[in-house]
Amino acid sequence: MGKYFDRDTKVAYVEQINSGKMTVTEAVNELGCSRSAIYSWIKKLSEDGEHGLPGSGHMKPDLEYQRQLEKENRQLKNEITFLKKAAAYFAGDQRKGTR
């Protein structure tokens, strides 16, 4: 498994490379990672800007919104199930008391 680098480290190295203060080869030697990893970081940051490398525990806003909607959907389904059971319980209780 490769080394892990936090978002700030990746962004700092990409900025150094893009500004011409460092070459990809120098970054590879300092970090001990592959050239393809560095080029991947550069590509992701150029395509998605600040959301290109979300980092550990963070996600792109659209994925975060999707996960929030999925969580809300699960919660609403659980509430519906509970209300159906409660309605069935009380409907059965009323039939017993009307004799």
N, C-alpha and C positions, 0 to 999 in steps of 0.2 A: 504494500500500500504506500502511496506517495505521502509526502510531507503535507501538513496542513498549514495554511497561511491565512490569517484573518483578513477581513476586507480592507482595513486600513493599510496593511502592508502591501497588498496587491495594488491598491489605488496609488500608493506612494511610488512604487516601482514603475507602474505604467506612466505616471506623470513625469518621472525622471527620464524615462525612455522617450516619451513624446516630445519633451522639451530639448532633447539632444544632450542632456547632461550625463547620460548613461546609455550604453548599448545593451542589446538583448544578451549578448555573450557575457558581459559583465554582470548582469542581473542573474543569469543562470549560474555563474560561478559563485556569486555571493549567497544565493538562496539554496543552491544544490538541487534545483528542480529542472525539469525538461524545458527545452526551447518551445515545444508545442504548448506547454502550460502558460508560458509568458505570452505567446501569440494569442492564445485563447482569451486571456485576461484583456489584452488590448482590443481584441475584436468585440468582446462583450461590452466593454465600457464605451467603445465607439458607437455601437448599435443602440444601447439602452441608456446611455448616460449614467446618472447616479444610481439607477436601478439595475445596472448591468451586472454587478457583483453584489447581490443582496447580503451575503455573509450568513454565518451560522445563526439560526434563530430568527432570521428576518426573511421576508419574501417580497416579491414584487407586489405593488398595490392591487393589481387585478387578481392575483392568486390569493392574497390576503382577504379580499372582498369575497371571493368565491368560497373560501374556507369558512368565513363568517356566515355566509348564507347557508352552507351545508349544515353548520352547527345549529342555526336557528331552525332549519327544516326538521332536523332530528328532534329538537325540543318540542316543536309544534306537533309532530307525529306522536310523541309520547303523551302530550296533553290530550290529544284527540282520543287515543286509546284509553286513557284514564277516564275521560268524560263518558265514553261509550260504556265502560264497565260500571261507572257510577249511575248512569241513566238506567241501565239494565237492572241494577240492584234495586233502585228506588221504584222502578216500574213493577218489579216482582213483589216488593214489599207492599205496595198499594193493593195489588190483587188479593193478597192474603187478608188484608184488613177490611174488605168490603163485603164479606159474607153476611 
